[in-house]
């Protein structure tokens, strides 16, 4: 079970970094101290298939690592023969899967995200958030920058983020719009970041 948690750690930390890079107009870093913390996963049930390299956590799943918290109905982590990891985080019926983590740069700075399904591909370093996707930065409980869409994708290798109006990842006429809110930065904030 410890190996399964370790395998899940890498995709989850990447997911946390995704939220920071997408919502911020410049690079912001997650709480650095979290990297040295253990990962705890609580769920109603857990299975690990060693032959297929699949770990599955189901039922009120809560993953914590330092200030990082992920809540979902189900988390499935697989590993291919080359050691690349792939994670899929599922929302409860009618809800969203969520993540929240403190970010460096001040005593009460946070980022959080949500979607009905979140996928991470460790080989391509691509994260995809499907349906009701949102990523935002917070100062205390006050939201600052925010990105909403039916689909949000982030390619960390190319440092490219995209949002679309349909969960297929393709923009479709008449399917709604994506929305970004970017708060102005005052001089004091700019010098701190």
N, C-alpha and C positions, 0 to 999 in steps of 0.2 A: 504494500500500500504506500510506503514512503517513496518508492521509486515512481509510482504513478503520480504522486504529488509533485515530485521534482520535475517530471516530464511536463506537467501542466504549468509550472512556474514560468518558463521561458515565454510561452505564448501570451500569458496573462500580463507579464511585465511589458511586453511589446504593445499589447492592447492599451495599457495605461499610457505609454509614450505616444501612441497614436492620438489619444484624446488631446494631449498637450500640443502636439504639432499641428493638428487640424484646426483647433479653435484659436490658436494664438497667431498673431501676425508675424511673430518671430519665434525662435525655438525657446521653449520653456521646459524645465526639467521636473520630473516627478521627485518626490521625497527621496533623496539619495540613500538615506538610512534604511529604507524599505528593502533594498537589495540584500542586506545582511540579515533580514528577518526570516523566520521559518514560515512556511505556508501551512495553514490549517484549512481543511475542508470538512464541512459538516453537511450531511445529506440524510435523507430517509433510507437510502440504499446506495451501495457502491459495488461494482463488479470490475474485475480486471481479467482480461483474456490475454495471457502471456504469449500464446501461439500467434494471435493476431495483433498483439501490441495495442490493445484498445482498453482504455479506462473509461468507465461510465459512472457518473454520479447523478442520482435522480431524487426528486422530491425535496423541495425547499432547500436547494443547495446554497450554501453561504461559504464563500472562499475569502479568507483574510490573510494578508501579509503586511505587517506593519500598518500603515494607514490605508492600504488598498483593501477595498471590500467589493466583492462581486456577488450579486444575488440573481439566481436563475432557477428555473424548474428542472433543468437538466444540463449537464456539461459532459461532452464526449471528447476525449483526447486520444488521437492515434499517432503512431510513429511508424515511418516507413523503414525498410532495411538499411537505408543510408543514414538513418538517425534524425531525419527531418520530422518535425512535429506539426500536427494539424489539430486545431481545436474548434469545436462548434458549441456555442452557448445558446440555449433555448429559453425563451420566455414562458411563463405560465400562461395557460389559456386565457385569452382576453387581456393580457398584460404585456409587460416588457421586461427583458433582462437588463440589469443595471450594473454599472461600476462607478466607484468614487474613490479618489485618492488625493491626499494632500500634495501640493506642489511646493517646491523650494521657492524662496524669494520673499517670504513673510510668514508671520505667525498664524494667519488664518486664511490661506489661499488654497483653493481646492479645484479639481476638475471632475466632471462626471459625464457619463454617457449612457445611452439606452437604445434598445432596438428589440424587435421581436426575435431576431436571430443575428448572431455575430459569428463570423467565420474568420479563422486565422490560418494562413498557409505559411509555415516556417521555411519552406524551400524558396518561395518567391518573396517572402516577407511582405505579404499583402493581407490587409485586414478589410473585411467587408461587413457593413452593418445594414441589415435588411428590414424594411417596413417600420414606420414610426421611428426612424433613426434621428438621434439628437446627440450632439456633443457640445458641452459648454464649460466655461471657466467661471469660478465663483470667487468672490472676495467676501469671506464670511458666509452669510446666507444669501448675499445679493449676487444674482447672475450678472456677468459682464459679457464677454464674447460668446456667441452661440451660433451653431449651424444645425439646420433642420432639413430633412428630406426623406423620401421613401427609401433612398439608397445612398450610403456614404462609403467611399472606398479610399484607402490610403496605401500607397506604394512607398515603403520606407527607403528602398534602394534609390529610387528616382526622386524621392521627397515630393511626390505629387499626390494631391488629394482631389477627389471629384465628388460631386453630389448630383443626384438625378431625381426626377419626379416620379419614378416608378420603381418598384422593388426588383425589377429585372436588371437594373443598372443601365438601361437605355432610356433616354428622355423620350416621352411620348406626348404629342400635342393633346391638350385637354386633360392631362392626368394630374394637374395641380402644378405647384411651383416649389422650388427650394427657397430657403430663406436663411440669410446670414445677418447677424447683428454684431457689429464691431464697435465697441465703445471707444471714445477718444481717450488718448493717453495724455495726462498732464506731465509737465516737466519733471516733477518729483517722482512720479511713477516710472518714467523713462529712465531716470538715473539709477533707480533701484533694480531694474530688470536688466 
